[in-house]
């Protein structure tokens, strides 16, 4: 009900009725009838002017993009449609790190001294990575590079690497992609994208590259053609593949399913973490094409994350799209489950030095304590 202010008599609400019109900072006051006979009232910030002062509203508006303010405060659910997923200022830091690759790699068959192709027991050719100026794999961090820092008491070690893979059909419609990332600095180490690579061939290339980077932890998409890529890696003898964990629990339990179970880029578990890493500058991208593709992601009218050129296509068609952004997000996700270093070598003091004598005394005391127990 609403009341006539002159006669103080109630007036029935039979249709949505604007009692206070909206403005640029408030949704106003609208009453609408429900099926149960009651009247619902949509309240905005104007319903509590003591809390939502002009200064507070201005502060909230300044702290978020205009589309986000319109959606969260003015309840304009289509406000984010067409807006970029990765803010321009997030990518500005990454553009400063863009550089040419150290070298490029590609795949070739191994040959013996007579030039004959060497083959495995099953008749398949033995393949290897080799450096070539026109290689499809762009390398920005060599796997032999020493870590930037090591834990106290450690004299040496190697960096750990993770790999993300997004898979397409390999028929020219979209790229299949690989991104390698260093676990200690979350730095992009390598990138690969090709729209003519079959999912099975992609798996064999990924196995070679993963071994090149010290048995990297590989996180491929599982859906659709991702299963073919995973099977090709396993058949090639490479099994260090990330396993999907059960989400929605306080503790994520490991399951038996290899690879990222969801393939859509709009999955908040994947892009949410990756966007957070970019916003807080927790990662480093070197490949110009990888950074550029981040600018092509937008929100559609339903708030889903889509590639701009695919926004008009059905959801199933979008899921078949593979690119470097998804591969980078998968590589970062795998890094979160990976140790920073491998092959650590503890520091050993020279024999007869003060540090060596202290270590010997400490070992003798520990041995004596164990004997007493």
Secondary structure as UniProt FT lines:
FT   STRAND          2..3
FT   TURN            5..7
FT   STRAND          10..11
FT   STRAND          17..20
FT   TURN            24..25
FT   STRAND          29..33
FT   TURN            35..36
FT   STRAND          39..43
FT   HELIX           45..48
FT   TURN            49..51
FT   HELIX           54..62
FT   HELIX           66..72
FT   TURN            77..82
FT   HELIX           88..95
FT   TURN            96..97
FT   STRAND          103..109
FT   TURN            113..114
FT   TURN            121..122
FT   STRAND          127..131
FT   TURN            133..134
FT   STRAND          137..139
FT   TURN            143..144
FT   TURN            152..153
FT   STRAND          154..159
FT   STRAND          161..166
FT   STRAND          176..182
FT   TURN            183..186
FT   STRAND          187..194
FT   HELIX           199..212
FT   TURN            213..214
FT   STRAND          217..221
FT   TURN            223..225
FT   HELIX           226..235
FT   TURN            236..237
FT   STRAND          243..245
FT   STRAND          254..258
FT   TURN            265..266
FT   HELIX           268..279
FT   TURN            280..281
FT   HELIX           288..294
FT   TURN            295..296
FT   STRAND          297..299
FT   TURN            301..302
FT   STRAND          305..307
FT   HELIX           308..310
FT   TURN            311..312
FT   HELIX           315..319
FT   HELIX           324..335
FT   TURN            336..337
FT   STRAND          341..346
FT   TURN            351..352
FT   HELIX           354..372
//
